[in-house]
Structures are given as C-alpha cells and as structure tokens.
Amino acid sequence: MPIPESSSISFEDPEDLLDLLRNDNLALFRAIKERPDTVTALAARLQRERDAVQRDILHFERLGIVKIKRHRTGAEHVQLTASKFRLEADIV
C-alpha cells in the first residue's frame, strides 16, 4: 500500500519542533526515507548506538512520522508514514 504524499504535524511548544530538527534526527529521517529498515540496521548505517536510534524512532512514532512493524522474530521494521512532512509551531 503506498504511503500518503504528505502529512502535517503541529507543535504547541516551538522547543519540541527544534528538538525534532536536531542533526541526528534529520539524518535518521533521511535514512528511513532512503531505505526503510530495522532499528539495528538503521543504527549501523548511521554509526549510532542502537538504544539512541530506538529512542528517536519511538519519538517519531509518537508524532506519527513512522510506523514500526514488529515481527515475531523480535525485529522492528521502520518506515515513514508519508513521503514528506509539514512541521508547524506557533510562537505566542
């Protein structure tokens, strides 16, 4: 099933948006977009600790950016929920 073209995410706190835009998160997002993969494989490709990548992916999942398909083997396959994302935050 093809993924949607785009999705919007709104942040109440601009700090949350800035946190999402950290270099590590952007590299992880791009790696998933380039080739959806397991958490372990993504960590290896990015040369990061698996636990740190897992934490970032769980944050992405809470925001609706990725979905995680958990296999009976214990492997977790990660893919984006849309091809691109619009991120918004209001500063009041």
N, C-alpha and C positions, 0 to 999 in steps of 0.2 A: 504494500500500500504506500503510495507516495506521501511525502510529508508536505504540510502546508507551505506556501511560498513565504509567508511572514507571520510574525506574532509580535504583540506589544506587551511590554512589562512596565508598570508604573511603580515608582518608589516614593513612599511618603517621606523618607529621610534621604537627602542627597548623599550623605555619607555611605549609605548602602549601595548606591549606584557607583560611587567612586571605588568602593571596595571590590565590586564586581569587575571593574576595569583594570585591576592590577595586572601587571605583565604576565604573571604565572597563569592567571585565569584566561587571559586573551590567548596565550599560547595553547592552553588546554582546549579552549573553544575551537580554535583553528585546527588542532589535531583531530578532534572529533569530527569536524566538518569534512576534513580531507579524507579521513577513513575511520568510520565508526569501529570500535574495537573493545576489548576487555579492559577493565581497570588496570590490570597488571601490564598489559601490552602498551597502554597509553603512558603509564608511568615510565616504562622502559624507553619508549620513543622520546619522551620529554626529559629523560635523565633526572627524574624526581623520585622521591620516596613514595612508595605505593600508598601509605597511610595519608600523606598530604594530598595526593591526587584523589583518593577516595573521599576525603573530607570536602574537597572542592566540588567533586561530582555530586555529592549528596546535597550541597548547597544549590547547585544548578538544578537538581531535580526538584527541590522545594520551590524554586522560582518558576518551574515549568519549562526550563531550557532544554533539558534532556529527559529521556526516559531510559530506565535501566531494565533490561530483560535478564532475569535471574534464571540460570539453567540449573537442572538437577545436579550437575557436577560441581556447583558452587561458583562457577564463573559468572561474572556480571558483564553483559554486553551493553555498551553505552552508545546511544545515538541521539542526535538532535531532534527536537520536536517541530522545528521549522527550518527553512533554508536561511532565513535572516530574521533579526530581531530589532525592534524599535524599543529603545530604553528611554524612559521619561522620569523626570523628578521635578517637583515644584519647590522653589525656594520662596518661603514666605517670611 
